[in-house]
Amino acid sequence: MNKPKQRLLSQKIEEAGFSSLIQESSTAVKARLRAVSQPQAHAWLRATPSPSLGLNLGSSEMQVLLKFWLELPLDSPTDLCPFCSSALDAMGHHSLTCKHGGFVIARHNRLRDSLAHFCQIAGLAPEVEKGCNFGCKDRMRPADVLVPNWSLSRPAAFDLTVINPLNSDSILEASMIPGSTAEKGERDKHLKNDGPCNERGWSCIPLVVEVYGGWGQEAVSMFAHFSKLLSLRQRQSRSAALNELYCHLSVVLIVFPMRH
């Protein structure tokens, strides 16, 4: 019998350790561990530190991010949120999703603009915030980024959403099923936007990412196709184009809270 390769053996040891850690953890910790273990959740760690692209990290930013990633205390139990006066949890979870102070919208818009930038590089002629004509009652825009010619000459409405698996309505399922929060976010977006998109002749493609960096399956499929277009325009391998996309979006998602 051949001896197992070192990589395979290490993987088995890591899987056993992770399984043991999951079994011993609370519901909240289980949900967080499954979230940070999602594919591409750690993409920010391998991003090339480029100041011109906003991908560089200062030493203080890296210290805070590593504390957050390892779930080491960031705030004192007596600290209050400067925007909503709610008590801050020591692990920084509240800061990721507080809807006061404009942070949630600003983070969403930064992700939207980054996606539109990559669409522009790929030659897709993106349009931002499309779908709500003047006078629209609820100001709903089915497309954060609209690509006029995506598949079979049909426009695609990319709708970005950042979602937290530790929310009360998601945490139990997230503690058992990795990626379940993003999957639910995709279903909710289809229920909301399929009708308006079909009326316009668009394809609705929700791009849902959990606050810890794991993307929903529809986003993963979209990025896989998108990376081919990027690689042709940038004359690089498809894997390199895909890695660049994930790294850039991951830094925007994870680092943005540290800078605002």
Backbone as CSV, one residue per row, in Angstrom:
resi,resn,N_x,N_y,N_z,CA_x,CA_y,CA_z,C_x,C_y,C_z
1,MET,0.841,-1.189,0.000,0.000,0.000,0.000,0.885,1.250,0.000
2,ASN,0.565,2.185,-0.864,1.322,3.430,-0.920,1.000,4.302,0.288
3,LYS,2.049,4.934,0.804,1.841,5.858,1.905,1.097,7.095,1.402
4,PRO,0.172,7.655,2.191,-0.548,8.848,1.754,0.395,10.031,1.603
5,LYS,0.116,10.859,0.637,0.936,12.040,0.448,0.791,12.965,1.652
6,GLN,1.794,13.796,1.886,1.788,14.683,3.042,0.603,15.644,3.006
7,ARG,0.285,16.149,1.814,-0.819,17.093,1.703,-2.141,16.436,2.092
8,LEU,-2.358,15.206,1.623,-3.592,14.498,1.945,-3.680,14.213,3.434
9,LEU,-2.551,13.825,4.029,-2.524,13.538,5.459,-2.810,14.801,6.268
10,SER,-2.195,15.904,5.865,-2.426,17.175,6.559,-3.885,17.587,6.457
11,GLN,-4.471,17.357,5.281,-5.878,17.713,5.080,-6.781,16.905,6.008
12,LYS,-6.490,15.621,6.153,-7.291,14.774,7.030,-7.190,15.229,8.483
13,ILE,-5.983,15.612,8.889,-5.775,16.087,10.261,-6.539,17.389,10.496
14,GLU,-6.480,18.295,9.512,-7.188,19.572,9.631,-8.694,19.361,9.680
15,GLU,-9.205,18.463,8.852,-10.641,18.187,8.837,-11.105,17.607,10.171
16,ALA,-10.296,16.732,10.740,-10.639,16.138,12.037,-10.638,17.194,13.133
17,GLY,-9.641,18.088,13.091,-9.571,19.157,14.073,-10.732,20.123,13.954
18,PHE,-11.113,20.434,12.714,-12.235,21.343,12.478,-13.539,20.714,12.952
19,SER,-13.724,19.445,12.662,-14.931,18.733,13.090,-15.048,18.718,14.611
20,SER,-13.929,18.491,15.291,-13.923,18.486,16.747,-14.253,19.865,17.299
21,LEU,-13.698,20.900,16.674,-13.951,22.277,17.108,-15.416,22.646,16.927
22,ILE,-15.997,22.231,15.807,-17.404,22.507,15.540,-18.292,21.869,16.601
23,GLN,-18.021,20.630,16.935,-18.846,19.903,17.897,-18.816,20.543,19.281
24,GLU,-17.700,21.153,19.629,-17.545,21.724,20.972,-18.019,23.169,21.061
25,SER,-18.432,23.772,19.945,-18.709,25.206,19.911,-20.188,25.529,20.086
26,SER,-20.462,26.770,20.460,-21.832,27.270,20.555,-22.407,27.458,19.158
27,THR,-23.697,27.719,19.080,-24.352,27.918,17.781,-23.730,29.080,17.023
28,ALA,-23.486,30.192,17.707,-22.916,31.371,17.053,-21.510,31.092,16.527
29,VAL,-20.708,30.420,17.329,-19.338,30.113,16.905,-19.346,29.117,15.743
30,LYS,-20.252,28.146,15.794,-20.373,27.207,14.675,-20.697,27.939,13.380
31,ALA,-21.657,28.868,13.445,-22.051,29.616,12.250,-20.878,30.424,11.707
32,ARG,-20.122,31.044,12.599,-18.983,31.844,12.172,-17.878,30.965,11.579
33,LEU,-17.583,29.839,12.223,-16.534,28.942,11.721,-16.874,28.412,10.332
34,ARG,-18.122,28.054,10.129,-18.524,27.570,8.804,-18.438,28.693,7.781
35,ALA,-18.743,29.934,8.208,-18.713,31.067,7.285,-17.287,31.397,6.843
36,VAL,-16.349,31.444,7.790,-14.967,31.800,7.431,-14.260,30.666,6.704
37,SER,-14.852,29.464,6.727,-14.257,28.318,6.028,-14.772,28.168,4.603
38,GLN,-15.673,29.066,4.197,-16.204,29.007,2.836,-15.105,29.298,1.811
39,PRO,-15.198,28.680,0.622,-14.230,28.992,-0.436,-14.210,30.496,-0.723
40,GLN,-13.040,31.053,-0.853,-12.792,32.462,-1.179,-13.047,33.423,-0.014
41,ALA,-13.505,32.925,1.134,-13.723,33.824,2.263,-12.414,34.482,2.705
42,HIS,-11.309,33.784,2.505,-10.003,34.290,2.937,-9.228,34.946,1.799
43,ALA,-9.889,35.288,0.707,-9.183,35.814,-0.472,-8.408,37.090,-0.156
44,TRP,-8.891,37.895,0.798,-8.203,39.143,1.147,-6.789,38.885,1.654
45,LEU,-6.540,37.689,2.197,-5.221,37.377,2.744,-4.169,37.173,1.643
46,ARG,-4.614,36.858,0.437,-3.647,36.619,-0.636,-3.659,37.748,-1.680
47,ALA,-4.331,38.853,-1.383,-4.383,39.976,-2.321,-3.019,40.661,-2.418
48,THR,-2.633,41.041,-3.630,-1.399,41.787,-3.835,-1.556,43.187,-3.252
49,PRO,-0.683,43.618,-2.344,-0.829,44.926,-1.694,-0.521,46.076,-2.650
50,SER,-1.542,46.543,-3.351,-1.368,47.605,-4.344,-2.032,48.895,-3.870
51,PRO,-1.238,49.940,-3.533,-1.826,51.217,-3.094,-2.728,51.843,-4.153
52,SER,-2.364,51.726,-5.430,-3.147,52.346,-6.501,-4.531,51.723,-6.626
53,LEU,-4.661,50.446,-6.233,-5.952,49.764,-6.301,-6.666,49.742,-4.948
54,GLY,-6.034,50.349,-3.937,-6.638,50.344,-2.609,-6.566,48.998,-1.921
55,LEU,-5.619,48.166,-2.339,-5.511,46.813,-1.777,-4.391,46.686,-0.742
56,ASN,-3.739,47.798,-0.424,-2.682,47.741,0.579,-3.267,47.848,1.978
57,LEU,-2.618,47.207,2.925,-3.074,47.213,4.313,-1.984,47.778,5.215
58,GLY,-2.352,48.749,6.049,-1.420,49.254,7.034,-1.260,48.250,8.161
59,SER,-0.215,48.423,8.961,0.049,47.469,10.037,-1.088,47.442,11.055
60,SER,-1.656,48.620,11.381,-2.761,48.658,12.345,-4.010,47.994,11.771
61,GLU,-4.252,48.190,10.459,-5.396,47.546,9.809,-5.240,46.030,9.833
62,MET,-4.035,45.561,9.542,-3.802,44.117,9.540,-3.979,43.532,10.939
63,GLN,-3.552,44.243,11.960,-3.716,43.756,13.327,-5.194,43.614,13.679
64,VAL,-5.989,44.631,13.325,-7.415,44.588,13.615,-8.091,43.467,12.833
65,LEU,-7.735,43.327,11.562,-8.342,42.301,10.722,-8.020,40.891,11.219
66,LEU,-6.780,40.684,11.629,-6.403,39.366,12.134,-7.110,39.066,13.448
67,LYS,-7.278,40.070,14.279,-8.050,39.872,15.507,-9.489,39.487,15.179
68,PHE,-10.066,40.210,14.232,-11.438,39.919,13.816,-11.542,38.517,13.246
69,TRP,-10.588,38.144,12.395,-10.635,36.845,11.723,-10.474,35.701,12.704
70,LEU,-9.653,35.919,13.733,-9.413,34.885,14.738,-10.384,35.001,15.909
71,GLU,-11.318,35.929,15.816,-12.337,36.186,16.840,-11.707,36.495,18.192
72,LEU,-10.730,37.402,18.151,-10.153,37.930,19.379,-10.857,39.243,19.715
73,PRO,-10.978,39.598,20.985,-11.744,40.791,21.374,-11.251,42.068,20.704
74,LEU,-12.210,42.846,20.161,-11.915,44.120,19.515,-12.433,45.305,20.325
75,ASP,-13.554,45.118,21.002,-14.181,46.200,21.748,-14.384,45.795,23.200
76,SER,-14.492,46.805,24.039,-14.819,46.567,25.443,-16.317,46.330,25.570
77,PRO,-16.752,45.472,26.502,-18.188,45.210,26.683,-18.997,46.464,27.013
78,THR,-18.311,47.525,27.461,-19.028,48.757,27.819,-19.095,49.752,26.666
79,ASP,-18.436,49.458,25.547,-18.431,50.372,24.404,-19.783,50.394,23.717
80,LEU,-20.164,51.570,23.212,-21.417,51.732,22.492,-21.138,52.127,21.048
81,CYS,-22.012,51.704,20.138,-21.895,52.074,18.732,-22.090,53.582,18.607
82,PRO,-21.186,54.292,17.935,-21.311,55.750,17.819,-22.489,56.192,16.953
83,PHE,-23.077,55.245,16.192,-24.154,55.605,15.272,-25.545,55.277,15.814
84,CYS,-25.672,54.135,16.519,-27.008,53.737,16.986,-27.091,53.564,18.501
85,SER,-25.942,53.739,19.186,-25.867,53.637,20.652,-26.124,52.234,21.182
86,SER,-26.153,51.226,20.298,-26.276,49.846,20.766,-24.950,49.387,21.373
87,ALA,-25.019,48.418,22.274,-23.800,47.880,22.866,-22.995,47.137,21.806
88,LEU,-21.709,47.401,21.769,-20.830,46.717,20.820,-20.387,45.381,21.401
89,ASP,-20.448,44.340,20.583,-19.954,43.048,21.044,-18.441,43.032,20.881
90,ALA,-17.784,42.266,21.712,-16.322,42.257,21.743,-15.706,41.763,20.446
91,MET,-16.450,40.949,19.676,-15.892,40.346,18.467,-16.128,41.174,17.202
92,GLY,-16.808,42.303,17.337,-16.968,43.196,16.199,-18.098,42.866,15.245
93,HIS,-19.010,41.961,15.630,-20.076,41.562,14.714,-21.053,42.709,14.430
94,HIS,-21.373,43.497,15.456,-22.325,44.596,15.259,-21.812,45.584,14.220
95,SER,-20.515,45.857,14.248,-19.942,46.845,13.339,-20.088,46.456,11.873
96,LEU,-20.253,45.159,11.610,-20.372,44.694,10.231,-21.737,44.976,9.624
97,THR,-22.753,45.114,10.462,-24.109,45.169,9.923,-24.941,46.332,10.442
98,CYS,-24.375,47.228,11.222,-25.134,48.373,11.731,-25.632,49.212,10.556
99,LYS,-26.938,49.439,10.516,-27.549,50.144,9.386,-27.610,51.649,9.588
100,HIS,-27.065,52.119,10.684,-27.014,53.552,10.941,-25.650,54.101,10.525
101,GLY,-25.614,55.367,10.185,-24.351,55.998,9.827,-23.948,55.825,8.382
102,GLY,-24.728,55.085,7.600,-24.468,54.973,6.169,-23.438,53.949,5.773
103,PHE,-22.888,53.199,6.754,-21.822,52.261,6.419,-22.288,51.141,5.495
104,VAL,-23.442,50.543,5.788,-23.933,49.403,5.005,-24.123,49.805,3.545
105,ILE,-24.713,50.980,3.324,-24.928,51.466,1.956,-23.599,51.768,1.285
106,ALA,-22.679,52.405,2.022,-21.383,52.754,1.448,-20.601,51.510,1.044
107,ARG,-20.643,50.470,1.884,-19.947,49.217,1.547,-20.562,48.582,0.303
108,HIS,-21.904,48.549,0.243,-22.593,48.008,-0.923,-22.189,48.770,-2.183
109,ASN,-22.163,50.086,-2.109,-21.838,50.893,-3.283,-20.393,50.707,-3.724
110,ARG,-19.509,50.504,-2.757,-18.107,50.261,-3.105,-17.959,48.922,-3.830
111,LEU,-18.666,47.900,-3.362,-18.647,46.611,-4.046,-19.237,46.740,-5.450
112,ARG,-20.357,47.468,-5.559,-20.999,47.696,-6.855,-20.041,48.370,-7.823
113,ASP,-19.364,49.413,-7.363,-18.453,50.151,-8.237,-17.257,49.290,-8.638
114,SER,-16.795,48.441,-7.726,-15.681,47.544,-8.060,-16.098,46.537,-9.121
115,LEU,-17.310,45.996,-8.994,-17.810,45.053,-10.001,-17.965,45.752,-11.347
116,ALA,-18.515,46.968,-11.333,-18.688,47.719,-12.579,-17.337,47.994,-13.235
117,HIS,-16.332,48.257,-12.416,-14.971,48.496,-12.930,-14.441,47.271,-13.670
118,PHE,-14.616,46.097,-13.083,-14.158,44.869,-13.737,-14.981,44.590,-15.003
119,CYS,-16.280,44.892,-14.957,-17.113,44.727,-16.162,-16.619,45.634,-17.285
120,GLN,-16.195,46.846,-16.916,-15.665,47.782,-17.906,-14.382,47.241,-18.521
121,ILE,-13.507,46.708,-17.686,-12.263,46.112,-18.173,-12.554,44.977,-19.148
122,ALA,-13.602,44.198,-18.847,-13.968,43.049,-19.680,-14.696,43.463,-20.954
123,GLY,-14.938,44.769,-21.127,-15.589,45.248,-22.340,-17.083,45.010,-22.384
124,LEU,-17.733,44.983,-21.211,-19.159,44.653,-21.140,-20.075,45.875,-21.087
125,ALA,-19.500,47.082,-21.145,-20.281,48.320,-21.162,-21.326,48.359,-20.050
126,PRO,-20.907,48.249,-18.792,-21.868,48.186,-17.680,-22.572,49.521,-17.431
127,GLU,-23.789,49.424,-16.933,-24.538,50.582,-16.478,-24.885,50.359,-15.010
128,VAL,-24.742,51.400,-14.196,-24.926,51.286,-12.755,-26.297,51.790,-12.324
129,GLU,-26.898,51.036,-11.370,-28.189,51.400,-10.769,-29.266,51.636,-11.829
130,LYS,-29.624,50.589,-12.537,-30.629,50.683,-13.590,-31.918,49.978,-13.156
131,GLY,-33.032,50.478,-13.675,-34.289,49.756,-13.490,-35.384,50.529,-12.819
132,CYS,-35.091,51.701,-12.260,-36.135,52.493,-11.623,-36.286,53.797,-12.376
133,ASN,-37.350,53.900,-13.135,-37.598,55.121,-13.881,-38.039,56.247,-12.947
134,PHE,-37.950,57.459,-13.411,-38.358,58.614,-12.608,-39.811,58.449,-12.177
135,GLY,-40.047,58.584,-10.877,-41.410,58.441,-10.379,-41.700,57.064,-9.818
136,CYS,-40.757,56.153,-9.894,-40.950,54.815,-9.336,-41.244,54.917,-7.845
137,LYS,-42.313,54.301,-7.385,-42.786,54.504,-6.016,-41.806,53.994,-4.967
138,ASP,-41.278,52.792,-5.162,-40.425,52.234,-4.110,-38.935,52.398,-4.400
139,ARG,-38.613,53.085,-5.497,-37.225,53.345,-5.885,-36.423,52.061,-6.055
140,MET,-37.102,50.946,-6.305,-36.418,49.674,-6.469,-35.642,49.655,-7.780
141,ARG,-34.403,49.233,-7.698,-33.569,49.096,-8.890,-33.152,47.635,-8.985
142,PRO,-33.706,46.892,-9.930,-33.352,45.469,-10.035,-31.890,45.228,-10.376
143,ALA,-31.215,46.252,-10.909,-29.825,46.053,-11.330,-28.902,47.033,-10.625
144,ASP,-28.007,46.512,-9.781,-26.915,47.346,-9.294,-25.961,47.619,-10.456
145,VAL,-25.715,46.563,-11.239,-24.910,46.683,-12.457,-25.644,45.949,-13.576
146,LEU,-25.930,46.668,-14.643,-26.601,46.066,-15.803,-25.595,45.880,-16.929
147,VAL,-25.512,44.646,-17.429,-24.647,44.330,-18.569,-25.556,44.078,-19.772
148,PRO,-25.477,44.919,-20.810,-26.428,44.855,-21.925,-26.428,43.545,-22.707
149,ASN,-25.279,42.875,-22.786,-25.200,41.664,-23.604,-24.423,40.603,-22.841
150,TRP,-25.138,39.842,-22.008,-24.466,38.880,-21.147,-24.502,37.464,-21.716
151,SER,-25.695,36.943,-21.971,-25.825,35.573,-22.464,-26.954,35.500,-23.473
152,LEU,-26.662,34.934,-24.633,-27.654,34.824,-25.709,-28.266,36.183,-26.030
153,SER,-27.421,37.203,-26.014,-27.816,38.587,-26.321,-28.838,39.150,-25.334
154,ARG,-29.006,38.524,-24.197,-29.952,38.994,-23.183,-29.192,39.763,-22.104
155,PRO,-29.666,40.961,-21.734,-29.008,41.719,-20.665,-29.102,40.981,-19.335
156,ALA,-28.131,41.252,-18.468,-28.120,40.649,-17.134,-28.123,41.746,-16.087
157,ALA,-28.993,41.583,-15.099,-29.068,42.510,-13.969,-28.359,41.874,-12.780
158,PHE,-27.174,42.377,-12.453,-26.431,41.884,-11.305,-26.857,42.674,-10.073
159,ASP,-27.360,41.977,-9.065,-27.864,42.622,-7.858,-27.040,42.145,-6.662
160,LEU,-26.229,43.041,-6.113,-25.323,42.707,-5.020,-26.006,42.823,-3.659
161,THR,-25.725,41.872,-2.793,-26.252,41.899,-1.436,-25.208,41.337,-0.472
162,VAL,-24.988,42.049,0.635,-24.129,41.557,1.706,-25.036,41.104,2.844
163,ILE,-24.828,39.883,3.331,-25.753,39.283,4.290,-24.968,38.645,5.436
164,ASN,-25.553,38.655,6.628,-24.841,38.184,7.819,-25.413,36.853,8.315
165,PRO,-24.604,35.793,8.301,-25.095,34.486,8.760,-25.368,34.445,10.268
166,LEU,-24.919,35.462,11.015,-25.155,35.483,12.452,-26.427,36.226,12.828
167,ASN,-27.188,36.692,11.831,-28.477,37.300,12.132,-29.409,36.255,12.752
168,SER,-30.359,36.722,13.545,-31.222,35.799,14.298,-32.021,34.863,13.398
169,ASP,-32.377,35.324,12.190,-33.183,34.487,11.299,-32.342,33.534,10.460
170,SER,-31.017,33.590,10.616,-30.133,32.759,9.796,-29.194,31.875,10.596
171,ILE,-28.942,32.248,11.827,-27.822,31.666,12.575,-27.947,30.159,12.787
172,LEU,-29.146,29.667,13.066,-29.293,28.235,13.343,-28.942,27.398,12.119
173,GLU,-29.511,27.755,10.962,-29.213,27.000,9.740,-27.756,27.179,9.332
174,ALA,-27.236,28.412,9.525,-25.841,28.680,9.167,-24.878,27.872,10.025
175,SER,-25.287,27.533,11.248,-24.422,26.743,12.126,-24.336,25.291,11.677
176,MET,-25.269,24.873,10.808,-25.296,23.483,10.354,-24.913,23.328,8.883
177,ILE,-25.277,24.322,8.059,-25.081,24.208,6.609,-24.263,25.381,6.094
178,PRO,-23.022,25.158,5.669,-22.202,26.245,5.128,-22.857,26.870,3.893
179,GLY,-22.871,28.195,3.837,-23.401,28.879,2.662,-24.904,28.994,2.608
180,SER,-25.599,28.506,3.644,-27.065,28.526,3.618,-27.621,29.951,3.635
181,THR,-26.929,30.875,4.287,-27.403,32.262,4.357,-27.345,32.917,2.978
182,ALA,-26.250,32.681,2.258,-26.138,33.223,0.909,-27.185,32.602,-0.014
183,GLU,-27.427,31.314,0.149,-28.435,30.636,-0.669,-29.824,31.230,-0.431
184,LYS,-30.153,31.507,0.837,-31.430,32.128,1.154,-31.505,33.534,0.549
185,GLY,-30.392,34.257,0.597,-30.357,35.591,0.002,-30.628,35.561,-1.490
186,GLU,-30.118,34.535,-2.165,-30.386,34.388,-3.602,-31.872,34.154,-3.862
187,ARG,-32.483,33.278,-3.075,-33.914,33.008,-3.246,-34.742,34.272,-3.033
188,ASP,-34.387,35.029,-1.993,-35.130,36.253,-1.699,-35.007,37.264,-2.834
189,LYS,-33.833,37.370,-3.413,-33.638,38.309,-4.519,-34.438,37.900,-5.750
190,HIS,-34.492,36.606,-6.018,-35.295,36.151,-7.162,-36.773,36.449,-6.940
191,LEU,-37.256,36.219,-5.725,-38.662,36.510,-5.433,-38.970,37.990,-5.639
192,LYS,-38.032,38.839,-5.296,-38.236,40.278,-5.389,-38.039,40.819,-6.797
193,ASN,-37.045,40.291,-7.520,-36.611,40.943,-8.759,-36.902,40.190,-10.054
194,ASP,-37.261,38.924,-9.983,-37.515,38.188,-11.226,-38.615,38.848,-12.053
195,GLY,-39.692,39.256,-11.396,-40.804,39.884,-12.114,-40.388,41.158,-12.823
196,PRO,-39.840,42.159,-12.105,-39.398,43.398,-12.754,-38.353,43.161,-13.845
197,CYS,-37.446,42.202,-13.619,-36.421,41.927,-14.637,-37.040,41.309,-15.892
198,ASN,-37.942,40.354,-15.725,-38.593,39.731,-16.875,-39.380,40.752,-17.694
199,GLU,-40.002,41.712,-17.015,-40.737,42.756,-17.729,-39.823,43.579,-18.637
200,ARG,-38.568,43.691,-18.240,-37.594,44.474,-19.017,-36.789,43.603,-19.978
201,GLY,-37.008,42.287,-19.923,-36.240,41.390,-20.786,-34.845,41.118,-20.274
202,TRP,-34.652,41.256,-18.965,-33.352,41.023,-18.347,-33.320,39.677,-17.639
203,SER,-32.119,39.152,-17.447,-31.907,37.998,-16.574,-31.507,38.517,-15.200
204,CYS,-32.170,38.021,-14.167,-31.849,38.424,-12.791,-30.760,37.507,-12.251
205,ILE,-29.624,38.084,-11.882,-28.518,37.309,-11.332,-28.095,37.919,-10.003
206,PRO,-28.599,37.358,-8.884,-28.210,37.876,-7.570,-26.781,37.477,-7.221
207,LEU,-26.008,38.453,-6.769,-24.638,38.210,-6.328,-24.616,38.438,-4.815
208,VAL,-24.769,37.361,-4.077,-24.903,37.441,-2.626,-23.602,37.000,-1.963
209,VAL,-23.107,37.829,-1.046,-21.889,37.491,-0.317,-22.153,37.633,1.178
210,GLU,-21.686,36.663,1.937,-21.799,36.746,3.385,-20.733,37.702,3.922
211,VAL,-20.969,38.310,5.071,-20.061,39.330,5.594,-18.646,38.802,5.814
212,TYR,-18.495,37.477,5.915,-17.174,36.890,6.109,-16.505,36.516,4.785
213,GLY,-17.176,36.772,3.644,-16.508,36.627,2.360,-16.922,35.456,1.499
214,GLY,-17.812,34.590,1.970,-18.270,33.466,1.159,-19.373,33.891,0.208
215,TRP,-19.245,33.571,-1.076,-20.215,33.972,-2.091,-21.231,32.867,-2.357
216,GLY,-22.440,33.263,-2.760,-23.469,32.324,-3.156,-23.112,31.633,-4.458
217,GLN,-23.784,30.527,-4.747,-23.449,29.727,-5.921,-23.689,30.455,-7.232
218,GLU,-24.697,31.310,-7.288,-24.940,32.051,-8.534,-23.813,33.032,-8.810
219,ALA,-23.280,33.633,-7.772,-22.128,34.511,-7.940,-20.905,33.716,-8.385
220,VAL,-20.699,32.549,-7.777,-19.557,31.707,-8.142,-19.633,31.328,-9.625
221,SER,-20.829,30.961,-10.094,-21.004,30.602,-11.505,-20.784,31.807,-12.408
222,MET,-21.310,32.957,-12.001,-21.140,34.173,-12.796,-19.669,34.550,-12.895
223,PHE,-18.942,34.514,-11.754,-17.527,34.880,-11.755,-16.701,33.919,-12.608
224,ALA,-17.072,32.637,-12.613,-16.343,31.654,-13.417,-16.443,32.004,-14.903
225,HIS,-17.649,32.374,-15.347,-17.825,32.789,-16.746,-17.157,34.133,-17.002
226,PHE,-17.302,35.029,-16.061,-16.767,36.375,-16.188,-15.241,36.362,-16.294
227,SER,-14.596,35.454,-15.559,-13.129,35.390,-15.561,-12.574,35.061,-16.941
228,LYS,-13.354,34.328,-17.735,-12.911,34.021,-19.103,-12.838,35.289,-19.933
229,LEU,-13.845,36.155,-19.805,-13.846,37.423,-20.528,-12.711,38.322,-20.054
230,LEU,-12.500,38.353,-18.740,-11.420,39.166,-18.188,-10.053,38.694,-18.680
231,SER,-9.867,37.389,-18.693,-8.564,36.851,-19.080,-8.228,37.189,-20.528
232,LEU,-9.229,37.195,-21.403,-9.000,37.526,-22.805,-8.611,38.994,-22.973
233,ARG,-9.271,39.860,-22.227,-8.991,41.298,-22.338,-7.666,41.679,-21.689
234,GLN,-7.305,40.975,-20.605,-6.095,41.335,-19.868,-4.895,40.452,-20.219
235,ARG,-5.133,39.494,-21.125,-4.068,38.609,-21.588,-3.380,37.906,-20.413
236,GLN,-4.205,37.303,-19.572,-3.691,36.527,-18.460,-4.478,35.233,-18.381
237,SER,-4.021,34.319,-17.573,-4.728,33.050,-17.452,-6.087,33.273,-16.792
238,ARG,-6.976,32.343,-17.057,-8.317,32.450,-16.476,-8.254,32.367,-14.955
239,SER,-7.392,31.500,-14.436,-7.274,31.353,-12.983,-6.729,32.627,-12.343
240,ALA,-5.795,33.288,-13.033,-5.237,34.539,-12.507,-6.292,35.641,-12.498
241,ALA,-7.106,35.696,-13.564,-8.172,36.702,-13.631,-9.209,36.463,-12.536
242,LEU,-9.552,35.202,-12.308,-10.538,34.873,-11.283,-10.002,35.202,-9.893
243,ASN,-8.737,34.895,-9.664,-8.123,35.189,-8.375,-8.089,36.693,-8.118
244,GLU,-7.745,37.466,-9.138,-7.701,38.930,-9.001,-9.079,39.490,-8.645
245,LEU,-10.107,38.966,-9.279,-11.471,39.415,-9.013,-11.875,39.116,-7.572
246,TYR,-11.671,37.882,-7.148,-12.034,37.502,-5.784,-11.238,38.309,-4.747
247,CYS,-9.945,38.473,-4.981,-9.108,39.196,-4.029,-9.558,40.647,-3.889
248,HIS,-9.828,41.288,-5.012,-10.229,42.693,-4.985,-11.551,42.863,-4.229
249,LEU,-12.545,42.056,-4.571,-13.849,42.169,-3.919,-13.750,41.805,-2.437
250,SER,-12.902,40.844,-2.110,-12.733,40.429,-0.724,-12.132,41.542,0.118
251,VAL,-11.139,42.236,-0.423,-10.533,43.351,0.310,-11.549,44.460,0.536
252,VAL,-12.325,44.784,-0.497,-13.363,45.803,-0.346,-14.337,45.403,0.761
253,LEU,-14.761,44.151,0.761,-15.747,43.668,1.732,-15.192,43.642,3.152
254,ILE,-14.003,43.089,3.332,-13.448,42.861,4.665,-12.754,44.094,5.226
255,VAL,-12.040,44.823,4.370,-11.240,45.953,4.842,-12.068,47.227,4.991
256,PHE,-13.117,47.363,4.178,-13.914,48.589,4.185,-14.377,48.983,5.586
257,PRO,-14.845,48.029,6.453,-15.262,48.433,7.799,-14.160,49.054,8.628
258,MET,-12.888,48.705,8.340,-11.780,49.247,9.116,-11.503,50.711,8.770
259,ARG,-11.966,51.121,7.593,-11.605,52.459,7.092,-12.744,53.443,7.157
260,HIS,-13.905,53.007,7.702,-15.066,53.896,7.730,-15.792,53.794,9.069
